[in-house]
Amino acid sequence: MSEKPNLFQIWWLAIRPRTLPAAASGVAMGSALAWHDGSFQLLPALAALFVALLLQIGSNVANDVFDFERGADTEGRLGPVRVTQAGLLTPAQVKRGMFFIFALAVLLGLYLAALRGWTVIWLGAAAILAAVAYTGGPFPLGYHGLGDVFVFIFFGLAAVAGTYFVQVGSVSFAAWWMAVPVGLIVTAILVVNNLRDLESDHKAGKRTLAVRLGAQGAKTEYVLLMGAAYLLVPVFVMMNIIPIGGMLAWLSLPVAVRTLRTVFTQQGHPLNAALAGTGQTAFLFSLFFWLGLLF
């Protein structure tokens, strides 16, 4: 940077806006299924959306400071600027921001809990704990190769089923099943992130699944996740779990294929575009699915 950014620009860097479409994808899928079942409710859907976005932002901010404190973020990292490592904010400032973000999520969560009870509170508490524990705490999940599993659970299963639940009061068979492809695509975002940072993570002792599998193994994991997500849709149609209109989710496939090419032909900084492209794929997958149910 030629000059130091202002405070707004610094926090904009910290929240990593390119990751936010992924957080919205689970909410869009859950809301689409609630609409299809005649139970869509705008205010709970919006609250669920903002909670999901805040949890993603809080996780990003937590990763920023905890990766720095563990020595995983250095000047040689290939990803977007990390504000703590770059000296734009102190660790204490970032942690205060993290607590504020999670506090906002809790406030919105209390509204949803007033509608649906203690289930929402336990789910929200677990999501916040997982967001912090990904890189923080005595057993950081991301440093032990468990990040992929927890991303699938919270940004896939919990996001879709939770969004459906706060609108309907129960979780349908279809909501559970359609949470799977969403979770697979969102997990693929983490795979790209870890593939890009493979060397620096290895040096820092961060044993992500990409570090354990190696570059080729991580690319294979990416293909399997993305391929399974798309192949499950026609399977669910044939099983009468979802209507045939759900096949419109495949309209997001060109973005997925373009991103896949980047993953297999590029390394280093260009993988940032693949990371953003996978996030866009996740959101478009859910959005086109919803459009398929509408039309």
N, C-alpha and C positions, 0 to 999 in steps of 0.2 A: 504494500500500500504506500502511495506517495505521501499521504498525510493521515494523521490519526482520525478515524471516523468518529462521528458524534455518538452520544449515548444510545440514541435510537438505533443507529446503524450497528452498533456493537451488539445490542441485544437481538437485533434481527439476525445477525450472524450466529448468535448463540442458540436461537430456537431452530435453526436449520429448516427454513420453510419448504424446501424441496421434499422433505420427508412427510409432510402433512397429508398429501393425498392418500397415502397408505393408511393413515389413521382414520380417514373419512370413509374408506372403502368398506370396512365392516359395518359401520353405521348405515351406509347406503344399502347394503345387502339386507340387513335386518329390517330396515324400514320398507324395502321393496316387498319382502315377504309378508310383513304386517299389512301393507296396503292390499296385497293380493288376497289376504284372508279377511279383508273388510274391517281391520282394526287399527289402521294407521292413525296416530295422534301427533299432531304437529309439535306441540310444546315438549312432550317427552322426547320426541325424536331430535329436536334441536338441542335439548339439554344433554342427551346422550352424545350428540356430535361434539359439542363444546367440551364435554368431559373427556372424550377420546382425544381431541386435539390437545387439551391441556396435559393429559397423561403422556402423549408423545413429546410435547415440548419439555415437560418436566424430566422425562427420561433423557432427552438430548442434553439438557443443561447439566443433569447429574453426571452423564458420561463425560462431559467437557471437563468438569472439575476433578472427578475421581480418576479418570485416565491420566490426567496431568499429575496428580499426587502419587500415582503408582508408577510413573515414569514411562507410560505407554505412548504419550504424546511428546514428540520431539520436533525439532526444526525440520527434520527430514521427512515428516509425514506427508502423504500424498493427497489426503482428503481436504475438504474445505477448512478454512481458518477455524481453529479452536481458540476461543477468546481468552481462556486461562493461560494456555501455553504461549499465546502471542503477547501476553502481558497487558491486554486491553482491560481486563478486570482482574481483581484479586480473587483467590479462592474463597475468601469470606464473602465477597460481594456476590459471587456466583451461587454460593450455597444459600444466601438470603433470598436470591431470586428464585431458586429452586423451591424453597419452602413456601414462598408466596404463590407460585404457580400451583403447587399441590393443594394449597389452602383454597384457592379458587375452585379447583376440581372437587374438593370436599363440599364446598358450599352448594354447588350444583348437584352433587351427589345426594345431599340431604333432601333436596326437592324430589329427586327420583325415589329416595327411600321413603318419603312421606306417601308416595303413590303405591309403592310395592313392598315396603317392609324391609326387614333385616337382611334379606338376601342381597339387596343392592349394597348395603353397608359392607358386608363381608367381601363381596366381589370387588368393590372399590378399594378396600383396605389391602386386599391381596395384590391388586394391580399396582398400587402405589409402592408397596413393598418390593414387588418384582422390578419396577422401574428403577428404584434406588439400588437394589441388590444386583442389578446387571453388571455394574462396575464398582459398586461401593460395598461396604460392610466386610465382615471377616471372611466371607466365602463368595466373592464376586462371580456370578453365574457365567458371565462372558469370558472370564479367564479360565474357566474349566470346561469349555466346550458345550455349555448348556443353554447358551443364548438362543439357538435355533428353536429348541423345544419350547422355551418360555414365550418367544415371539409368536409361535404358532398358537399357543394356548390363549394368550391375552389379546393379541391383535387379530386372531382368527376366531376361535371358538367363543371366547368371552365377549368379543366385540359384537359379533353377529347375534348370538343367542341373547346377550344382555340387552341389546337394542330392541330386539323383538319382545323380550320379557317386559321391559318397562312400558311398552305400549299395549301389550295384550294381557299380561299377567301370568302367562305360561310360555313354554317354548315348544313349538311344533316340531314334528319329525323333519320337515323340510328345512327349518332354520338350523337344526343341528347339522344336517348333511351339507347344506350350502356354506356353512362356516368353514368346511374343510378346504375347498378350493381357494377361498379368500385367504385363509391362514397359510396355505402353501405359497401363494404369490408374495404375500407380505414377508414370509420367511426368506424367500429368494432375494429380497432387498438386503437383508442382513448378510446373505451369502456373498453378494457383490461387494458390500462394504468390507467384509473380512478378507475377500480375495484381493482387493486393492491394498489392504494393510497387512498382507500376509507376512512380508519380510520384517516390517517394523514390530508387528505383534510378536513374532517369533523371538526377536532380539530382546523384547521387553518381558518375555516369559508369559505372554498372554496366549494360553493354549486354546484358541478358538477351534471350531470344527475345521475351518479352512487350514489352520496350521497343522492339525492332526492329519488331515486327508491329503494335503499338498495342493498345489494349484490345479492340477488336472482333476483331482478328486472333487475339489470345490466346484469346478465347472460342470462336472458330471452331476453333482448334487443340484446345481441350478437347473440343468436340463430336466432332471427328474421331477423337481418341484413344479416347474412351469408346465411341463408336459402333462403331469397328473392332474393339475388344476383344470386344464382345458378338456382333457379326456373324460373327466368325471361328469361334466355337464350332460353330454348325450347319454351317458350311463344312467344318470338320475332321471332324464326324460323317459328313457325306455322302461325304467322301474316305476314310472308314474309318481315320482317324488316331487317333481316340478313340472309345470306345463311346458309345451314345446317352445313357447315364446322365450323361455329362458336361454334358448340357443343363441339369441342375439348377443349374449356375452362374448361370443366368438368374434364379434366385430372389433374387439380390442386386440385380436391376434396379430395384425400387422405391426402394432407398436411392440408387442412381445417379441416378434421375430427380429425386428430391427435391433432391439436391445440385446437379444441373444447373440446376434452377429458381433456386436461390440464386445460382449463378454469373452467371446472366443477368439477375437482378432486383435484385441487391444490389451494393454496393461498399464498400470500406473494411473496418471491423471485422467486419461480418457474414460476410465471406469466410473468416474463421477457422473458422466452422462448416462451410463448404464444404470447406475443407482437411481437417478431421477426417472429414467425411462421405466424401470420396474415399478416404481411408485405410481407413475401415471397409468401403467397397465393395470395395477390393482384397482385403482379408482374407476377406470373406464370399464373394466370387467363388471363391476357391480352396477355402474350406471347403465350400461347397455342391457344388462340383465333386467333392471327395473323397466327400461323402455320396452323390452320384449314382453313383459307382463302387462304393460299399459296398452300396447297395440296388438 
